[in-house]
């Protein structure tokens, strides 16, 4: 979010991806705004796959509690 520096450049990126309409102005410095749906439009999961990041949904979650259950 900080790379865009302002909501205007975020909106520009979203429009370049083909989305239309009015978007809300958000503060680019607040962590809580990272969960807003505008960022999902600007950075889809396909983009993360293209740059080679690991998809955490593919990994089994909850392994730690299973280990503690067996040893206890």
C-alpha positions as CSV (number, residue, x, y, z in Angstrom):
1,X,0.0,0.0,0.0
2,X,2.8,2.4,0.7
3,X,4.2,1.9,-2.7
4,X,1.1,3.6,-4.2
5,X,1.5,6.4,-1.6
6,X,-2.0,7.8,-2.1
7,X,-5.5,6.5,-2.8
8,X,-5.4,8.2,-6.2
9,X,-2.7,5.9,-7.5
10,X,-4.5,2.9,-6.0
11,X,-7.7,3.8,-7.8
12,X,-5.7,4.3,-11.0
13,X,-4.3,0.8,-10.7
14,X,-7.8,-0.7,-10.1
15,X,-9.1,1.1,-13.2
16,X,-6.2,-0.1,-15.3
17,X,-7.3,-3.7,-14.4
18,X,-10.7,-3.0,-15.9
19,X,-12.9,-2.2,-12.8
20,X,-15.2,0.8,-13.1
21,X,-17.2,2.8,-10.6
22,X,-16.6,5.0,-7.6
23,X,-14.1,3.8,-5.0
24,X,-13.7,4.9,-1.3
25,X,-10.8,7.1,-0.3
26,X,-8.6,5.2,2.2
27,X,-5.6,6.0,4.2
28,X,-2.6,4.2,2.8
29,X,-0.7,4.4,6.1
30,X,-3.1,2.4,8.2
31,X,-2.6,-1.3,8.6
32,X,-6.4,-2.0,9.2
33,X,-7.0,-0.8,5.6
34,X,-5.0,-3.6,4.2
35,X,-8.1,-5.9,4.5
36,X,-10.3,-3.6,2.4
37,X,-11.8,-5.1,-0.8
38,X,-10.1,-2.5,-3.0
39,X,-6.7,-4.2,-2.5
40,X,-8.2,-7.5,-3.5
41,X,-9.1,-5.8,-6.8
42,X,-5.7,-4.3,-7.2
43,X,-3.7,-7.3,-6.1
44,X,-5.6,-10.5,-7.1
45,X,-4.3,-13.9,-6.0
46,X,-3.3,-14.7,-9.6
47,X,-0.7,-11.8,-9.4
48,X,0.9,-13.4,-6.4
49,X,1.1,-16.7,-8.2
50,X,2.8,-15.0,-11.2
51,X,5.6,-13.5,-9.1
52,X,6.2,-16.9,-7.4
53,X,5.0,-16.4,-3.9
54,X,3.9,-19.4,-1.8
55,X,0.2,-20.0,-1.4
56,X,-0.4,-20.7,2.3
57,X,-3.9,-22.2,1.6
58,X,-2.2,-25.3,0.2
59,X,-0.6,-26.1,3.5
60,X,-2.2,-28.0,6.4
61,X,-3.0,-25.7,9.2
62,X,-3.3,-27.0,12.8
63,X,-0.4,-29.3,12.7
64,X,1.0,-28.0,16.0
65,X,-2.0,-28.8,18.1
66,X,-2.0,-32.3,16.6
67,X,1.6,-32.8,17.8
68,X,0.9,-31.6,21.3
69,X,-2.2,-33.9,21.5
70,X,-0.1,-37.0,20.6
71,X,2.7,-36.2,23.1
72,X,0.4,-35.3,26.0
